[in-house]
Amino acid sequence: MKNQRLGILFFVLAVCCILSGIKSVSEEGVFFEKKSQTFIDGEPAGPSKILRVWVKGNRLRYENENEKDKYVLILMDKGKTYELDKINKTFKKSLNETDKLKEANERSMVISKRTGRKKKIEKWNCYEVVLDTTIQGKKMKAVCWLSEDIHISSNIMEKIAKFSQMKLMEELAKFSGYPVKMILESTLQGKHVKIISTLTKISKEPIKANFLKVPFDYNEVAP
């Protein structure tokens, strides 16, 4: 049970790693694209993923290029997540695994440090922040490269931190800049797991309200 919960926690952190690039959203909304790759014991765990996210206000739409017939809607203010199937025109409420981990997270400890290292990633100048987390005796490490070249202001990072219920995300939100690259590492069930997420595109663009809502003709199915 302990390893299972830690596995769920690492999954949640990985998702937050992907979404944490949203430092803010204006009225017209923001689109960004990231490339994500998972490694287990140094070997790729399948092909890399292209992840696309649209955000406006408290609503977020997430798509994985490898699963074009499905997408996820997150309502951060309501604490709800929906998984939608375009082919079958169905949707279901996702089980909120973060609720199960809330108690463990309250006992977690996060230490962050701005290392002073700098480098250019893609076209953005970045600086490094390292966050070390201990939860239920298990250690996790996040290496984050943030850039102040990307000028999008507001408080969506804080909203995501609250939604995730993760102290790591709350700590990361204290630093200025947009997370261009994040590397998450931990050991789960004796295997070294690493997730690397890198920003490839970002832009402000109009987003229609219906794009961030469950379509009226979709039927709800059991989780």
C-alpha positions in Angstrom: 0.0 0.0 0.0 2.8 2.4 0.8 4.6 1.9 -2.5 1.2 2.2 -4.3 0.6 5.5 -2.7 4.1 6.8 -3.5 3.5 5.7 -7.1 0.3 7.7 -7.2 2.1 10.6 -5.6 4.9 10.5 -8.2 2.3 10.4 -11.0 0.5 13.5 -9.5 3.9 15.3 -9.3 4.6 14.4 -12.9 1.3 15.9 -14.0 1.9 19.0 -11.9 5.4 19.2 -13.5 3.7 19.4 -16.9 1.1 21.9 -15.9 3.2 24.1 -13.7 4.4 26.1 -16.6 1.3 28.1 -16.4 2.3 31.1 -14.4 -0.7 33.1 -15.5 -3.6 33.5 -17.8 -5.0 36.6 -19.4 -8.6 36.9 -20.7 -7.7 35.6 -24.1 -6.0 32.5 -22.6 -2.7 30.8 -23.0 -1.6 27.7 -25.0 1.5 25.8 -24.3 3.2 22.6 -25.6 5.7 20.4 -23.8 7.6 17.3 -24.6 7.7 14.7 -21.8 9.8 11.6 -21.5 9.8 9.0 -18.7 12.8 6.8 -17.9 13.0 3.7 -15.7 16.5 2.6 -14.6 17.9 4.8 -17.3 15.9 3.3 -20.1 13.0 5.1 -21.9 9.6 3.9 -20.7 8.0 4.1 -24.1 8.1 7.0 -26.6 8.2 10.6 -25.7 4.9 12.5 -25.4 3.8 15.8 -26.8 1.5 17.4 -24.3 -0.7 20.4 -25.1 -2.5 22.6 -22.6 -5.0 25.4 -23.0 -5.8 27.6 -20.0 -8.2 30.4 -19.3 -9.2 31.6 -15.8 -9.7 28.5 -13.6 -10.2 26.1 -16.4 -7.6 23.9 -18.1 -7.7 21.5 -21.1 -5.0 18.9 -21.4 -4.3 16.7 -24.5 -1.7 14.0 -25.2 -0.7 13.8 -28.8 -0.5 10.0 -28.4 -4.2 9.8 -27.4 -5.9 12.2 -29.8 -9.3 10.8 -29.1 -9.2 11.7 -25.5 -8.6 14.8 -23.4 -8.8 16.0 -19.8 -10.6 19.1 -18.3 -9.6 20.5 -15.0 -11.7 22.9 -13.0 -9.2 24.2 -10.5 -11.6 26.4 -8.6 -14.1 23.5 -8.1 -11.4 20.8 -7.5 -12.8 18.6 -10.3 -11.2 16.7 -13.1 -13.0 15.1 -16.1 -11.8 12.6 -18.6 -13.5 12.9 -22.0 -13.7 10.5 -24.9 -14.3 12.1 -28.3 -15.2 8.9 -30.2 -17.8 7.6 -27.7 -18.9 11.1 -26.6 -18.6 10.2 -22.9 -17.1 11.8 -19.9 -16.3 10.6 -16.4 -15.1 12.2 -13.2 -11.6 11.3 -12.3 -11.0 10.0 -8.8 -9.1 12.6 -6.9 -6.0 10.7 -5.8 -4.6 13.9 -4.2 -7.2 13.7 -1.5 -5.8 10.3 -0.4 -2.4 11.8 -0.2 -3.3 15.0 1.6 -2.4 13.6 5.0 1.0 12.3 3.8 1.7 15.7 2.1 1.0 17.5 5.3 3.8 15.5 6.9 6.2 16.1 3.9 9.2 18.3 3.9 10.5 20.4 1.0 13.9 22.1 0.8 14.5 24.4 -2.1 17.7 26.1 -3.4 18.5 28.5 -6.2 21.9 27.1 -7.3 23.3 30.0 -9.3 23.6 27.9 -12.4 22.3 29.4 -15.6 21.9 28.2 -19.2 19.8 28.7 -22.3 17.1 26.1 -23.1 15.4 26.3 -26.4 15.3 30.1 -26.9 15.0 31.1 -23.2 17.6 32.1 -20.7 17.0 30.0 -17.5 18.2 29.7 -14.0 18.2 26.5 -11.9 16.2 25.7 -8.7 16.6 22.3 -6.9 13.8 21.0 -4.7 14.3 18.0 -2.4 11.2 16.4 -1.0 10.8 13.7 1.6 7.4 12.0 2.0 6.8 8.9 4.1 10.6 8.4 4.2 10.9 8.4 0.4 13.0 11.1 -1.2 12.2 12.8 -4.4 14.2 15.4 -6.3 13.0 18.1 -8.7 15.5 20.1 -10.8 13.7 23.1 -12.3 15.0 25.5 -15.0 12.9 28.7 -14.8 13.0 31.6 -17.3 12.1 35.2 -16.6 12.1 35.8 -20.4 8.5 34.6 -20.6 6.3 37.5 -19.6 2.9 36.2 -18.5 1.7 37.5 -15.2 -0.9 36.4 -12.6 -1.5 33.7 -10.1 -2.3 30.4 -11.9 0.8 28.8 -10.5 -0.6 29.3 -7.0 -4.0 27.9 -8.1 -2.3 24.8 -9.5 -0.3 24.4 -6.3 -3.5 24.6 -4.3 -5.3 22.2 -6.6 -2.4 19.6 -6.5 -2.1 19.9 -2.6 1.6 19.4 -3.0 4.1 21.3 -0.9 6.6 20.9 -3.8 4.4 23.0 -6.1 3.8 25.5 -3.3 7.5 26.0 -2.9 8.1 26.2 -6.6 5.5 29.0 -6.9 7.7 31.2 -4.7 10.3 31.6 -7.5 9.9 34.0 -10.3 9.8 32.8 -13.9 8.3 30.1 -16.0 9.5 26.4 -15.6 10.9 25.7 -19.1 12.4 22.4 -18.0 11.7 20.1 -15.1 13.3 16.9 -14.1 11.7 14.7 -11.4 13.5 11.8 -9.9 12.6 9.2 -7.3 12.9 5.4 -6.5 9.7 3.4 -6.6 9.5 -0.3 -5.9 13.3 -0.5 -6.3 13.4 1.2 -9.7 14.9 4.6 -10.4 12.2 6.8 -12.2 13.0 10.0 -14.0 10.5 12.3 -15.8 11.8 15.1 -18.0 9.4 17.8 -19.2 10.6 20.6 -21.6 8.6 23.5 -22.9 8.6 23.8 -26.7 5.9 26.4 -27.4 3.9 29.0 -25.6 1.5 31.7 -26.9 -1.4 33.9 -25.9 -4.5 33.1 -27.9 -8.3 33.4 -27.8 -10.0 30.4 -26.2 -13.8 30.0 -26.5 -15.6 29.1 -23.3 -17.1 26.0 -24.8 -13.7 24.6 -25.5 -13.2 24.3 -21.7 -16.5 22.8 -20.9 -18.0 19.3 -21.1 -20.0 19.2 -24.3 -23.8 19.1 -23.7 -24.2 15.9 -25.9 -21.7 13.8 -23.9 -23.0 11.2 -21.6 -21.5 10.6 -18.2 -20.1 7.1 -17.4 -18.9 5.6 -14.2 -15.2 6.2 -13.2 
